[in-house]
Amino acid sequence: MSQAEQENKTMIPNKPGVTVGNADGSGLMFDQIAKRYDLLNRLISLGLDQSWRKKLVASLPAEGELLDVATGTADVALALANAYPQTTVVGLDPSVNMLDVGQGKLERKSLKQRISLNVGTALDMPYESNRFSGSCVAFGVRNFPDRLQGMKEMNRVTADGGPVAVLELSEPRDGIFSPFVRLHVHHIVPWMGAILSGNKEYRYLQKSVQAFPPPQDFAALMEEAGIQNIKIERMPFGVAHLYVGRASHSAPHSASHSAGQGQSA
Ligand SMILES: C[S@@+](CC[C@H](N)C(=O)[O-])C[C@H]1O[C@@H](n2cnc3c(N)ncnc32)[C@H](O)[C@@H]1O
């Protein structure tokens, strides 16, 4: 096993109270920045992250039990519970400190009866197949040590035909504003992250966004995981994309899978 694989290895999966993994982007890294994560997010995304999350929420059903993978400080879990009063929500994340911040938020908003937060990794979820009416992950799939395995798990735990939605940052590759957006992502974001979090590892954000595959390639990976009918929506300036497909428990790699490019928001 290489050093990178060793570092990314899940050490104690799904054991409450234990942070899993110790590489860049892992639960341990997020443990160190948990208290300042929400502030950092607002500043780095210039406040746009909340409106992107709203689009993610809109892609999930208004009933049943919903899963938010890499829930972090539970912003998406809270948004789901607020938008859909008939649902219950489960949030999963390996970072105990991020979940602690999230738990405080949902207690303050009196939502602890409808949202439960679990420690664990996307690669080996502690849930039975078909359990959730819909599942999602926001800004988390970049951190999965094995994205294909994480997407296979999301497909497995989501009811057949239910939505599987992924919101993820992307490298702005075209458009007249792309040089400015790249300047923001490559220089201002790591600088702000390092200053505000006191943690130079926040530079991982820039590196991991750069390393993330182009939208059509990521959609192909979702298809490989068995997810069907994937639609891609580009967020303004191409800084993020929303991918929404349908869980399918029939044989993967079916010829009927299709990935289409949606309209820009
Ligand atoms: C950028 S934060 C996103 C948090 C939240 N979804 C949001 O929208 O603000 C990325 C999260 O991915 C989590 N993460 C890292 N490795 C993971 C894994 N293997 N499985 C699930 N989540 C993971 C981190 O602990 C962190 O909370």
The ligand as a MOL file (V3000), in Angstrom:
LIG
                    3D

  0  0  0     0  0            999 V3000
M  V30 BEGIN CTAB
M  V30 COUNTS 27 29 0 0 0
M  V30 BEGIN ATOM
M  V30 1 C -15.8080 21.0780 2.5070 0
M  V30 2 S -16.5800 20.1600 3.7760 0 CHG=1
M  V30 3 C -18.2820 20.1410 3.2760 0
M  V30 4 C -19.2200 20.1380 4.4410 0
M  V30 5 C -20.7010 20.3470 4.1010 0
M  V30 6 N -21.2270 19.3450 3.2240 0
M  V30 7 C -20.9860 21.7220 3.5480 0
M  V30 8 O -21.7200 21.8130 2.5610 0
M  V30 9 O -20.5080 22.7030 4.1050 0 CHG=-1
M  V30 10 C -16.0490 18.5300 3.3480 0
M  V30 11 C -16.4240 17.4610 4.3650 0
M  V30 12 O -16.0410 16.1820 3.8180 0
M  V30 13 C -15.7620 15.3660 4.9240 0
M  V30 14 N -15.0630 14.1340 4.5040 0
M  V30 15 C -13.7390 13.9310 4.3620 0
M  V30 16 N -13.5000 12.6540 4.0330 0
M  V30 17 C -14.7070 12.0350 3.9660 0
M  V30 18 C -15.1160 10.6920 3.7120 0
M  V30 19 N -14.2380 9.7350 3.4170 0
M  V30 20 N -16.4320 10.4000 3.7690 0
M  V30 21 C -17.3430 11.3570 4.0400 0
M  V30 22 N -17.0090 12.6480 4.2900 0
M  V30 23 C -15.7020 12.9730 4.2620 0
M  V30 24 C -14.9450 16.2740 5.8380 0
M  V30 25 O -14.8390 15.7860 7.1570 0
M  V30 26 C -15.7150 17.5760 5.7180 0
M  V30 27 O -16.6640 17.7420 6.7420 0
M  V30 END ATOM
M  V30 BEGIN BOND
M  V30 1 1 1 2
M  V30 2 1 2 3
M  V30 3 1 2 10
M  V30 4 1 3 4
M  V30 5 1 4 5
M  V30 6 1 5 6
M  V30 7 1 5 7
M  V30 8 2 7 8
M  V30 9 1 7 9
M  V30 10 1 10 11
M  V30 11 1 11 12
M  V30 12 1 11 26
M  V30 13 1 12 13
M  V30 14 1 13 14
M  V30 15 1 13 24
M  V30 16 1 14 15
M  V30 17 1 14 23
M  V30 18 2 15 16
M  V30 19 1 16 17
M  V30 20 1 17 18
M  V30 21 2 17 23
M  V30 22 1 18 19
M  V30 23 2 18 20
M  V30 24 1 20 21
M  V30 25 2 21 22
M  V30 26 1 22 23
M  V30 27 1 24 25
M  V30 28 1 24 26
M  V30 29 1 26 27
M  V30 END BOND
M  V30 END CTAB
M  END
